[in-house]
Amino acid sequence: MNQRIDCKRKMKIGGVDQWVSLRSDDAANPIVLFLHGGPGTAQISFSRRPQRRLESFFLVVNWDQRGAGRSYSRNLSSEDMTIDRFVLDAEELIVALLREFSHDRLLLVGHSWGSIIGAKLVAKRPDLVRAYIGIGQVVDMQRGERLSYDFTLSEAERLGDGKALRDLRRIGHPPYGKLGDAGVQRKWLTKFHGATVEGTPVGTLLRNLSVRDTRPLDVVRFIRGAMFSLRCLEDQQNEVNLIRDVPAIDAPVYFCTGRRDYNVPFGLVIEYSAGLRAPSKEIVWFERSGHMPNFEERDTFCDFCISLLNKT
């Protein structure tokens, strides 16, 4: 008899209290673990609706990473927030999940910021992962930011948007000394549909907000955690270059890539995939998506994950 599981749980990970959600029609199903984006864009509150179809086939796990969402704490310091620490946290979580549910491997999904953690973890511990899915895969942050700016400026010129041109020329090319300048670029990128094909990233998340999974305090924790995480991790994130640092992954790799993703520009994913050494690798294109195909084309994304059960 199938054993339904639907809970949120506090776990000690890396010596810190962190929260995960677990949902499945059958707790014996294979595990899929999602590493959310951001840094700090905790996903438990936004995951139920877009992932519901997966629950018939997987034990779906979402993790609010240290410093984000339910896992935000005032007791955390910036020294607790390093990419290496997040990779260790993910490894510890995976080992605990596999042990508890009697599996030897799981399907790992990393989105945007989470794709940095995901790629580094799979390169380190391929034995824990049946396949890795990178959504909006980060490759080379510094080049990506320049390409994103160039796209946004070219769209402003093409559309004759004087306000956008003035703003973009004022801040100039990245890197930026102020987060506010990066926010200006992202504002116009969103308007020109380089982040999502329809609507905005924030609007896309809000449409998937689950009241069932969100307490009033969670809203406060989400905002504080997002600001804290970005402040602590932005400089580290900007130094990421997976072409240099993760040239090989000893597991099947799939890059779920929006055809309109200029937030983390898809051209770099093509370049990375071409040079990556892996037993198998594939770019899976989402034609009606930007940076969030798991939300923008959620049924197509779920179908793809389910298809991997036979492949892996």
C-alpha contacts under 8 A as a table, 3 or more apart, distances in Angstrom:
res1	aa1	res2	aa2	distance
2	N	25	D	6.92
2	N	26	D	4.96
2	N	27	A	7.46
2	N	28	A	7.93
3	Q	25	D	6.69
3	Q	26	D	4.80
3	Q	27	A	5.67
3	Q	28	A	7.66
4	R	23	R	7.67
4	R	24	S	5.83
4	R	25	D	4.52
4	R	26	D	4.92
4	R	27	A	6.07
5	I	22	L	6.67
5	I	23	R	5.24
5	I	24	S	5.32
5	I	25	D	6.54
5	I	26	D	6.75
5	I	27	A	5.84
6	D	21	S	7.47
6	D	22	L	5.62
6	D	23	R	4.35
6	D	24	S	6.59
7	C	21	S	5.71
7	C	22	L	5.47
7	C	23	R	6.61
8	K	19	W	6.93
8	K	20	V	5.69
8	K	21	S	4.21
8	K	22	L	6.31
9	R	19	W	5.57
9	R	20	V	5.40
9	R	21	S	6.19
9	R	22	L	7.93
10	K	17	D	6.28
10	K	18	Q	5.53
10	K	19	W	4.46
10	K	20	V	6.53
11	M	17	D	5.59
11	M	18	Q	5.31
11	M	19	W	6.03
11	M	20	V	7.50
12	K	15	G	5.67
12	K	16	V	5.29
12	K	17	D	4.62
12	K	18	Q	6.12
13	I	16	V	5.33
13	I	17	D	6.31
13	I	18	Q	6.32
13	I	89	D	5.91
13	I	92	E	6.67
13	I	93	L	6.70
14	G	85	R	7.94
14	G	88	L	7.40
14	G	89	D	5.61
14	G	92	E	7.42
16	V	66	R	7.47
17	D	66	R	7.94
17	D	71	S	6.60
18	Q	63	W	7.83
18	Q	64	D	6.76
18	Q	65	Q	6.72
18	Q	66	R	6.13
18	Q	70	R	7.20
18	Q	71	S	4.65
19	W	63	W	6.06
19	W	64	D	5.63
19	W	65	Q	7.60
19	W	70	R	6.11
19	W	71	S	5.71
20	V	44	I	7.42
20	V	61	V	6.65
20	V	62	N	5.51
20	V	63	W	4.35
20	V	64	D	6.19
21	S	44	I	6.45
21	S	60	V	7.90
21	S	61	V	5.56
21	S	62	N	5.24
21	S	63	W	6.58
22	L	59	L	6.67
22	L	60	V	5.69
22	L	61	V	4.76
22	L	62	N	6.86
23	R	27	A	7.86
23	R	55	E	6.35
23	R	59	L	5.80
23	R	60	V	5.23
23	R	61	V	6.72
24	S	27	A	5.75
24	S	29	N	7.40
24	S	54	L	7.94
24	S	55	E	4.36
24	S	56	S	6.36
24	S	57	F	7.67
24	S	58	F	6.23
24	S	59	L	4.70
24	S	60	V	6.15
25	D	55	E	5.67
25	D	56	S	5.32
25	D	57	F	7.77
25	D	59	L	7.79
26	D	29	N	5.67
26	D	55	E	7.89
26	D	56	S	7.25
26	D	58	F	7.81
26	D	59	L	7.15
27	A	59	L	5.95
27	A	101	F	7.64
28	A	59	L	7.35
28	A	101	F	6.85
29	N	57	F	6.14
29	N	58	F	4.84
29	N	59	L	5.34
30	P	57	F	7.25
30	P	58	F	4.97
30	P	59	L	5.84
30	P	103	H	7.37
30	P	106	L	6.62
30	P	107	L	7.94
31	I	58	F	5.41
31	I	59	L	4.60
31	I	60	V	6.10
31	I	61	V	7.21
31	I	105	R	7.95
31	I	106	L	5.09
31	I	107	L	6.26
32	V	58	F	6.23
32	V	59	L	6.18
32	V	60	V	5.19
32	V	61	V	6.11
32	V	106	L	5.82
32	V	107	L	4.60
32	V	108	L	5.83
32	V	109	V	7.25
33	L	60	V	6.30
33	L	61	V	4.77
33	L	62	N	6.07
33	L	63	W	7.74
33	L	106	L	7.33
33	L	107	L	6.39
33	L	108	L	5.14
33	L	109	V	6.06
34	F	60	V	7.92
34	F	61	V	6.28
34	F	62	N	5.19
34	F	63	W	6.80
34	F	108	L	6.37
34	F	109	V	4.81
34	F	110	G	5.98
34	F	111	H	7.72
35	L	62	N	7.04
35	L	63	W	6.61
35	L	65	Q	7.95
35	L	108	L	7.80
35	L	109	V	6.03
35	L	110	G	4.63
35	L	111	H	6.20
35	L	114	G	4.73
35	L	115	S	7.26
35	L	117	I	7.71
35	L	118	G	7.17
36	H	40	G	7.92
36	H	41	T	6.38
36	H	42	A	6.12
36	H	43	Q	5.99
36	H	62	N	7.87
36	H	63	W	7.45
36	H	64	D	7.50
36	H	65	Q	7.85
36	H	110	G	6.43
36	H	111	H	5.52
36	H	112	S	7.47
36	H	113	W	7.04
36	H	114	G	5.07
37	G	40	G	6.79
37	G	41	T	5.43
37	G	42	A	7.38
37	G	110	G	7.57
37	G	111	H	5.15
37	G	112	S	4.94
37	G	113	W	4.45
37	G	114	G	4.88
37	G	115	S	7.67
38	G	41	T	4.45
38	G	42	A	7.70
38	G	112	S	7.05
38	G	113	W	5.42
38	G	114	G	7.56
38	G	226	A	7.32
38	G	230	L	7.27
39	P	113	W	5.69
39	P	114	G	7.78
39	P	226	A	6.80
39	P	229	S	5.61
39	P	230	L	5.40
39	P	233	L	6.86
39	P	234	E	7.66
40	G	65	Q	7.44
40	G	67	G	6.94
40	G	68	A	4.74
40	G	69	G	7.23
40	G	222	F	7.80
40	G	225	G	5.88
40	G	226	A	4.18
40	G	227	M	7.36
40	G	228	F	7.66
40	G	229	S	5.06
40	G	230	L	6.46
41	T	68	A	6.75
41	T	69	G	7.40
41	T	222	F	7.46
41	T	226	A	5.91
42	A	45	S	7.62
42	A	63	W	7.59
42	A	64	D	5.01
42	A	65	Q	6.99
42	A	68	A	5.49
42	A	69	G	4.95
42	A	70	R	7.87
42	A	222	F	6.78
42	A	226	A	7.79
43	Q	46	F	5.22
43	Q	47	S	5.83
43	Q	62	N	6.72
43	Q	63	W	7.22
43	Q	64	D	6.38
43	Q	69	G	7.73
44	I	47	S	5.45
44	I	48	R	7.61
44	I	62	N	5.81
44	I	63	W	6.82
44	I	64	D	6.55
44	I	213	D	7.02
45	S	48	R	7.39
45	S	209	L	5.77
45	S	210	S	5.56
45	S	211	V	7.60
45	S	213	D	5.19
45	S	214	T	5.59
46	F	49	R	7.23
46	F	50	P	7.91
46	F	205	L	6.24
46	F	206	L	7.50
46	F	208	N	5.17
46	F	209	L	4.62
46	F	210	S	5.97
47	S	50	P	5.89
47	S	51	Q	5.97
47	S	62	N	7.46
47	S	208	N	7.15
47	S	209	L	7.74
47	S	210	S	7.77
48	R	51	Q	5.48
48	R	52	R	5.74
48	R	208	N	7.72
48	R	210	S	6.74
49	R	52	R	5.42
49	R	208	N	6.02
49	R	209	L	8.00
49	R	210	S	7.41
50	P	53	R	7.72
50	P	208	N	7.07
50	P	294	N	7.32
50	P	295	F	6.16
50	P	298	R	5.61
50	P	299	D	7.66
51	Q	54	L	5.45
51	Q	55	E	7.06
51	Q	60	V	7.82
51	Q	298	R	7.51
51	Q	302	C	6.99
52	R	55	E	5.53
52	R	56	S	7.93
53	R	56	S	6.15
53	R	57	F	7.85
53	R	299	D	7.76
53	R	302	C	6.60
54	L	57	F	5.47
54	L	58	F	5.72
54	L	59	L	7.97
54	L	60	V	7.01
54	L	302	C	6.11
54	L	305	C	7.85
54	L	306	I	7.13
55	E	58	F	5.17
55	E	59	L	6.14
55	E	60	V	6.16
57	F	306	I	6.93
64	D	68	A	5.74
64	D	69	G	5.76
64	D	70	R	6.29
64	D	71	S	5.77
65	Q	68	A	5.47
65	Q	69	G	7.64
65	Q	71	S	6.22
65	Q	86	F	7.69
66	R	71	S	5.24
66	R	72	Y	6.26
66	R	81	M	7.79
66	R	86	F	7.70
67	G	71	S	5.47
67	G	72	Y	3.96
67	G	73	S	6.20
67	G	76	L	7.00
67	G	81	M	7.79
67	G	225	G	5.37
67	G	226	A	7.87
67	G	228	F	7.03
67	G	229	S	6.03
68	A	71	S	5.21
68	A	72	Y	4.69
68	A	221	R	7.29
68	A	222	F	6.31
68	A	224	R	7.95
68	A	225	G	4.33
68	A	226	A	6.05
68	A	229	S	6.74
69	G	72	Y	5.49
69	G	218	D	6.48
69	G	219	V	7.90
69	G	221	R	5.17
69	G	222	F	4.20
69	G	223	I	7.71
69	G	225	G	5.71
69	G	226	A	7.51
70	R	218	D	6.14
70	R	221	R	6.20
70	R	222	F	7.15
72	Y	76	L	7.87
72	Y	221	R	6.04
72	Y	222	F	7.66
72	Y	224	R	7.54
72	Y	225	G	5.27
73	S	76	L	5.74
73	S	225	G	7.93
74	R	77	S	7.84
76	L	80	D	6.22
77	S	80	D	5.40
77	S	81	M	7.13
78	S	81	M	5.19
78	S	82	T	7.90
78	S	232	C	5.61
79	E	82	T	6.97
80	D	85	R	7.25
81	M	85	R	6.68
81	M	86	F	7.42
81	M	229	S	7.61
81	M	232	C	6.39
81	M	233	L	6.82
82	T	85	R	5.14
82	T	86	F	6.43
82	T	233	L	6.87
82	T	236	Q	7.54
83	I	86	F	5.11
83	I	87	V	6.32
83	I	117	I	7.06
83	I	233	L	7.76
83	I	236	Q	7.28
84	D	87	V	5.12
84	D	88	L	6.32
85	R	88	L	5.06
85	R	89	D	6.13
86	F	89	D	4.92
86	F	90	A	6.15
86	F	117	I	6.72
87	V	90	A	5.13
87	V	91	E	6.20
87	V	117	I	5.49
87	V	118	G	7.69
87	V	120	K	7.00
87	V	121	L	5.74
88	L	91	E	5.04
88	L	92	E	6.14
89	D	92	E	5.14
89	D	93	L	6.13
90	A	93	L	5.07
90	A	94	I	6.10
90	A	117	I	7.81
90	A	121	L	7.50
91	E	94	I	5.19
91	E	95	V	6.23
91	E	121	L	6.94
91	E	125	R	7.89
92	E	95	V	5.28
92	E	96	A	6.26
93	L	96	A	5.16
93	L	97	L	6.19
94	I	97	L	5.12
94	I	98	L	6.09
94	I	106	L	7.96
94	I	128	L	7.47
95	V	98	L	5.26
95	V	99	R	6.12
95	V	128	L	7.66
96	A	99	R	5.18
96	A	100	E	6.11
97	L	100	E	5.18
97	L	101	F	6.07
98	L	101	F	5.45
98	L	102	S	5.60
98	L	103	H	4.81
98	L	104	D	5.94
98	L	105	R	6.72
98	L	106	L	7.54
99	R	102	S	5.26
99	R	103	H	6.67
99	R	104	D	7.84
103	H	106	L	7.42
104	D	128	L	6.66
105	R	127	D	7.06
105	R	128	L	4.65
105	R	129	V	4.86
105	R	130	R	5.50
106	L	128	L	6.55
106	L	129	V	4.99
106	L	130	R	5.45
106	L	131	A	7.47
107	L	129	V	5.84
107	L	130	R	5.47
107	L	131	A	5.32
107	L	132	Y	6.25
107	L	133	I	7.79
108	L	118	G	7.12
108	L	129	V	6.52
108	L	130	R	7.82
108	L	131	A	6.46
108	L	132	Y	4.99
108	L	133	I	6.19
109	V	114	G	8.00
109	V	115	S	7.48
109	V	118	G	7.02
109	V	132	Y	6.03
109	V	133	I	4.70
109	V	134	G	5.98
109	V	135	I	7.34
110	G	113	W	7.54
110	G	114	G	4.42
110	G	115	S	3.99
110	G	116	I	7.42
110	G	117	I	7.21
110	G	118	G	5.24
110	G	119	A	7.84
110	G	132	Y	7.87
110	G	133	I	6.34
110	G	134	G	5.07
110	G	135	I	6.09
110	G	137	Q	7.78
111	H	114	G	4.71
111	H	115	S	4.94
111	H	134	G	6.04
111	H	135	I	4.59
111	H	136	G	5.93
111	H	137	Q	6.71
112	S	115	S	5.05
112	S	116	I	7.13
112	S	134	G	7.69
112	S	135	I	6.23
112	S	136	G	5.01
112	S	137	Q	5.47
112	S	138	V	5.81
112	S	264	V	7.60
112	S	291	H	7.99
113	W	116	I	5.51
113	W	117	I	7.15
113	W	138	V	6.96
113	W	237	Q	7.81
114	G	117	I	5.21
114	G	118	G	6.01
115	S	118	G	4.74
115	S	119	A	5.87
115	S	134	G	5.43
115	S	135	I	6.82
115	S	136	G	7.54
115	S	137	Q	5.49
115	S	138	V	6.19
116	I	119	A	5.45
116	I	120	K	6.23
116	I	137	Q	7.54
116	I	138	V	6.21
116	I	240	V	7.82
117	I	120	K	5.34
117	I	121	L	5.96
118	G	121	L	5.15
118	G	122	V	6.11
118	G	132	Y	7.49
118	G	134	G	7.48
119	A	122	V	5.32
119	A	123	A	6.13
119	A	132	Y	7.72
119	A	134	G	7.68
119	A	246	V	7.35
119	A	249	I	7.71
120	K	123	A	5.19
120	K	124	K	6.25
120	K	246	V	6.73
121	L	124	K	5.02
121	L	125	R	5.89
121	L	126	P	7.70
122	V	125	R	5.02
122	V	126	P	4.75
122	V	128	L	7.72
122	V	129	V	6.81
122	V	132	Y	7.24
122	V	249	I	6.47
122	V	250	D	7.59
122	V	251	A	7.36
123	A	126	P	5.97
123	A	246	V	6.80
123	A	248	A	6.72
123	A	249	I	4.70
123	A	250	D	6.59
125	R	128	L	5.85
125	R	129	V	7.51
126	P	129	V	5.42
126	P	130	R	7.89
126	P	249	I	7.22
126	P	250	D	5.73
126	P	251	A	5.78
127	D	130	R	7.80
129	V	132	Y	6.87
129	V	251	A	7.12
130	R	251	A	6.88
130	R	252	P	7.28
130	R	312	T	6.09
131	A	251	A	5.85
131	A	252	P	4.86
131	A	253	V	5.99
131	A	254	Y	7.74
131	A	312	T	6.88
132	Y	251	A	7.09
132	Y	252	P	6.27
132	Y	253	V	4.94
132	Y	254	Y	6.22
133	I	253	V	6.05
133	I	254	Y	4.78
133	I	255	F	5.73
133	I	256	C	6.81
134	G	137	Q	5.05
134	G	253	V	7.70
134	G	254	Y	6.26
134	G	255	F	4.74
134	G	256	C	6.01
135	I	255	F	5.95
135	I	256	C	4.77
135	I	257	T	6.06
135	I	291	H	7.75
135	I	292	M	7.43
135	I	293	P	7.39
135	I	294	N	7.58
136	G	255	F	7.59
136	G	256	C	6.73
136	G	257	T	5.65
136	G	258	G	7.18
136	G	261	D	7.33
136	G	264	V	6.18
136	G	266	F	7.66
136	G	291	H	5.41
136	G	292	M	6.97
137	Q	255	F	6.72
137	Q	256	C	7.85
137	Q	257	T	7.54
137	Q	264	V	7.06
137	Q	269	V	6.62
138	V	141	M	6.71
138	V	242	L	7.81
138	V	264	V	6.19
138	V	269	V	7.67
139	V	144	G	7.64
139	V	240	V	7.25
139	V	241	N	5.71
139	V	242	L	5.17
139	V	243	I	6.62
139	V	268	L	6.27
139	V	269	V	6.51
139	V	272	Y	6.82
140	D	143	R	5.64
140	D	144	G	5.88
140	D	239	E	7.87
140	D	240	V	5.82
140	D	241	N	4.21
140	D	242	L	6.24
140	D	243	I	7.12
140	D	268	L	7.35
141	M	144	G	4.89
141	M	145	E	6.00
141	M	237	Q	7.03
141	M	238	N	5.16
141	M	239	E	6.58
141	M	240	V	5.73
141	M	241	N	6.51
141	M	264	V	7.91
142	Q	145	E	5.29
142	Q	146	R	6.51
142	Q	174	P	7.88
142	Q	175	P	7.29
142	Q	238	N	5.92
142	Q	239	E	6.99
142	Q	240	V	7.85
143	R	146	R	5.20
143	R	147	L	6.20
144	G	147	L	5.09
144	G	148	S	6.03
144	G	263	N	7.90
144	G	264	V	5.91
144	G	265	P	5.90
144	G	268	L	7.24
145	E	148	S	5.01
145	E	149	Y	6.17
145	E	174	P	6.51
145	E	175	P	7.62
145	E	263	N	7.84
145	E	264	V	7.49
146	R	149	Y	5.12
146	R	150	D	6.17
146	R	173	H	6.39
146	R	174	P	6.06
147	L	150	D	5.04
147	L	151	F	6.19
147	L	262	Y	7.67
147	L	265	P	6.83
148	S	151	F	5.24
148	S	152	T	6.27
148	S	189	L	7.74
148	S	262	Y	5.38
148	S	263	N	5.98
148	S	264	V	7.16
148	S	265	P	6.43
149	Y	152	T	5.11
149	Y	153	L	6.12
149	Y	173	H	6.60
149	Y	174	P	7.56
149	Y	185	Q	6.64
150	D	153	L	5.17
150	D	154	S	6.06
151	F	154	S	5.15
151	F	155	E	6.18
151	F	262	Y	7.19
152	T	155	E	5.20
152	T	156	A	6.26
152	T	185	Q	7.37
152	T	188	W	6.65
152	T	189	L	5.36
152	T	192	F	7.12
152	T	194	G	7.74
153	L	156	A	5.06
153	L	157	E	6.24
153	L	164	A	7.88
153	L	165	L	6.74
153	L	168	L	6.63
154	S	157	E	5.04
154	S	158	R	6.04
155	E	158	R	4.93
155	E	159	L	6.01
155	E	192	F	6.80
156	A	159	L	5.27
156	A	160	G	5.82
156	A	161	D	5.11
156	A	162	G	7.49
156	A	164	A	5.97
156	A	165	L	5.88
156	A	192	F	7.97
157	E	160	G	5.02
157	E	161	D	6.59
157	E	165	L	6.97
158	R	161	D	7.98
161	D	164	A	5.48
161	D	165	L	6.24
162	G	165	L	5.04
162	G	166	R	6.16
163	K	166	R	5.21
163	K	167	D	6.25
164	A	167	D	5.14
164	A	168	L	5.99
164	A	188	W	6.59
165	L	168	L	5.22
165	L	169	R	5.91
166	R	169	R	5.31
166	R	170	R	6.02
167	D	170	R	5.14
167	D	171	I	6.50
167	D	184	V	7.20
168	L	171	I	5.40
168	L	172	G	5.93
168	L	184	V	7.46
168	L	185	Q	6.58
169	R	172	G	4.98
171	I	176	Y	7.91
171	I	181	D	6.04
173	H	176	Y	7.73
174	P	182	A	7.79
176	Y	179	L	6.97
176	Y	181	D	6.32
176	Y	182	A	6.45
177	G	181	D	7.76
178	K	181	D	5.56
178	K	182	A	7.04
179	L	182	A	5.15
179	L	183	G	6.22
180	G	183	G	4.85
180	G	184	V	6.37
181	D	184	V	5.07
181	D	185	Q	6.64
182	A	185	Q	5.25
182	A	186	R	6.30
183	G	186	R	5.01
183	G	187	K	6.00
184	V	187	K	5.10
184	V	188	W	6.60
185	Q	188	W	5.48
185	Q	189	L	6.09
186	R	189	L	4.82
186	R	190	T	6.02
186	R	263	N	7.79
187	K	190	T	5.31
187	K	191	K	6.42
188	W	191	K	4.90
188	W	192	F	6.16
189	L	192	F	5.20
189	L	193	H	6.36
189	L	194	G	5.22
189	L	195	A	6.42
189	L	262	Y	7.74
189	L	263	N	7.51
190	T	193	H	5.10
190	T	194	G	5.64
190	T	195	A	5.18
190	T	196	T	6.77
190	T	200	T	6.26
190	T	201	P	7.86
191	K	194	G	7.63
191	K	200	T	7.95
193	H	196	T	5.45
193	H	197	V	5.16
193	H	198	E	7.00
193	H	260	R	7.38
193	H	290	G	7.50
194	G	197	V	7.04
194	G	260	R	5.73
194	G	261	D	5.61
194	G	262	Y	4.83
194	G	263	N	6.25
194	G	290	G	6.16
194	G	291	H	7.82
195	A	200	T	7.32
195	A	201	P	6.93
195	A	260	R	7.17
195	A	261	D	5.77
195	A	262	Y	6.16
195	A	263	N	5.34
195	A	290	G	4.98
195	A	291	H	5.23
195	A	292	M	7.70
196	T	199	G	6.50
196	T	200	T	5.96
196	T	201	P	6.32
196	T	260	R	7.29
196	T	261	D	7.38
196	T	289	S	6.04
196	T	290	G	4.30
196	T	291	H	6.00
196	T	292	M	6.72
196	T	296	E	7.61
197	V	260	R	6.82
197	V	288	R	6.41
197	V	289	S	5.46
197	V	290	G	5.58
199	G	203	G	6.32
199	G	204	T	6.82
200	T	203	G	5.05
200	T	204	T	6.02
201	P	204	T	5.04
201	P	205	L	6.35
201	P	292	M	7.72
202	V	205	L	5.23
202	V	206	L	6.21
203	G	206	L	5.02
203	G	207	R	6.16
204	T	207	R	5.34
204	T	208	N	6.78
204	T	295	F	7.14
204	T	296	E	7.59
205	L	208	N	5.24
205	L	209	L	6.37
205	L	295	F	7.86
206	L	209	L	4.98
210	S	213	D	5.37
210	S	214	T	6.40
211	V	214	T	5.05
211	V	215	R	7.49
212	R	215	R	7.99
214	T	218	D	5.88
214	T	219	V	7.37
215	R	218	D	5.11
215	R	219	V	7.13
216	P	219	V	5.64
216	P	220	V	7.21
217	L	220	V	5.26
217	L	221	R	6.23
218	D	221	R	4.92
218	D	222	F	5.91
219	V	222	F	5.09
219	V	223	I	6.40
220	V	223	I	5.37
220	V	224	R	6.17
221	R	224	R	5.17
221	R	225	G	5.63
222	F	225	G	5.12
222	F	226	A	5.95
223	I	226	A	5.26
223	I	227	M	6.34
224	R	227	M	5.32
224	R	228	F	6.04
225	G	228	F	5.04
225	G	229	S	5.83
226	A	229	S	5.26
226	A	230	L	6.07
227	M	230	L	5.34
227	M	231	R	6.11
228	F	231	R	5.22
228	F	232	C	6.20
229	S	232	C	5.18
229	S	233	L	5.87
229	S	234	E	7.94
230	L	233	L	5.26
230	L	234	E	5.28
231	R	234	E	5.91
232	C	235	D	7.52
233	L	236	Q	5.24
233	L	237	Q	5.96
234	E	237	Q	5.09
234	E	238	N	6.22
235	D	238	N	5.16
235	D	239	E	6.74
236	Q	239	E	5.37
236	Q	240	V	6.96
237	Q	240	V	5.43
241	N	244	R	5.56
241	N	245	D	6.10
241	N	246	V	7.98
242	L	245	D	4.73
242	L	246	V	4.74
242	L	247	P	6.73
242	L	272	Y	7.88
243	I	246	V	5.89
243	I	247	P	5.49
243	I	272	Y	6.11
243	I	275	G	7.90
243	I	276	L	7.74
244	R	247	P	6.30
246	V	249	I	7.25
247	P	275	G	7.34
247	P	276	L	5.37
247	P	277	R	6.36
248	A	276	L	5.53
248	A	277	R	4.43
248	A	278	A	5.89
249	I	252	P	7.85
249	I	253	V	7.75
249	I	276	L	7.47
249	I	277	R	6.28
249	I	278	A	5.11
249	I	279	P	7.95
250	D	277	R	7.73
250	D	278	A	5.35
250	D	279	P	6.26
251	A	278	A	6.16
251	A	279	P	6.04
251	A	280	S	7.26
252	P	278	A	6.48
252	P	279	P	5.82
252	P	280	S	4.83
252	P	281	K	5.87
253	V	278	A	7.10
253	V	280	S	6.23
253	V	281	K	4.62
253	V	282	E	6.52
254	Y	281	K	5.63
254	Y	282	E	4.93
254	Y	283	I	5.82
254	Y	284	V	6.76
255	F	269	V	7.61
255	F	281	K	7.91
255	F	282	E	6.27
255	F	283	I	4.69
255	F	284	V	5.84
256	C	283	I	6.14
256	C	284	V	4.79
256	C	285	W	6.09
256	C	286	F	7.07
256	C	293	P	7.34
257	T	261	D	7.26
257	T	266	F	6.68
257	T	283	I	6.81
257	T	284	V	6.08
257	T	285	W	5.11
257	T	286	F	5.92
257	T	289	S	7.99
257	T	290	G	7.81
257	T	291	H	7.43
257	T	293	P	7.11
258	G	261	D	5.13
258	G	266	F	7.36
258	G	285	W	5.98
258	G	286	F	4.71
258	G	287	E	6.21
258	G	288	R	7.01
258	G	289	S	4.56
258	G	290	G	4.55
258	G	291	H	5.85
258	G	292	M	7.19
258	G	293	P	5.96
259	R	266	F	7.20
259	R	285	W	6.38
259	R	286	F	5.86
259	R	287	E	5.13
259	R	288	R	6.90
259	R	289	S	6.11
259	R	290	G	6.20
260	R	266	F	7.90
260	R	287	E	7.56
260	R	288	R	7.46
260	R	289	S	5.88
260	R	290	G	4.28
260	R	291	H	7.31
261	D	264	V	6.15
261	D	265	P	5.48
261	D	266	F	5.86
261	D	289	S	7.16
261	D	290	G	4.00
261	D	291	H	4.78
262	Y	265	P	4.16
262	Y	266	F	6.68
262	Y	290	G	7.14
262	Y	291	H	7.34
263	N	290	G	7.78
263	N	291	H	6.24
264	V	291	H	7.04
265	P	268	L	6.08
265	P	269	V	7.39
266	F	269	V	5.06
266	F	270	I	6.51
267	G	270	I	5.19
267	G	271	E	6.44
268	L	271	E	4.94
268	L	272	Y	6.02
269	V	272	Y	5.03
269	V	273	S	5.94
270	I	273	S	5.28
270	I	274	A	6.19
270	I	283	I	7.59
271	E	274	A	5.26
271	E	275	G	6.63
272	Y	275	G	5.44
272	Y	276	L	5.87
273	S	276	L	5.12
273	S	281	K	7.03
273	S	282	E	7.44
273	S	283	I	7.50
278	A	281	K	6.35
286	F	289	S	5.64
286	F	293	P	6.44
286	F	297	E	7.42
288	R	293	P	7.95
288	R	296	E	7.43
288	R	297	E	7.15
289	S	292	M	6.44
289	S	293	P	5.17
289	S	296	E	5.75
289	S	297	E	6.78
290	G	293	P	6.56
290	G	296	E	7.87
292	M	295	F	5.47
292	M	296	E	5.82
293	P	296	E	4.70
293	P	297	E	5.16
293	P	298	R	6.61
293	P	301	F	6.95
294	N	297	E	5.90
294	N	298	R	4.84
294	N	301	F	5.53
294	N	302	C	7.76
295	F	298	R	4.92
297	E	300	T	5.52
297	E	301	F	6.22
298	R	301	F	4.98
298	R	302	C	6.05
299	D	302	C	5.07
299	D	303	D	6.09
300	T	303	D	5.11
300	T	304	F	6.24
301	F	304	F	5.11
301	F	305	C	6.40
302	C	305	C	5.15
302	C	306	I	6.22
303	D	306	I	5.14
303	D	307	S	6.16
304	F	307	S	5.07
304	F	308	L	6.68
305	C	308	L	5.37
305	C	309	L	7.40
306	I	309	L	5.68
307	S	310	N	6.18
307	S	311	K	7.02
308	L	311	K	4.80
308	L	312	T	5.79
309	L	312	T	5.63
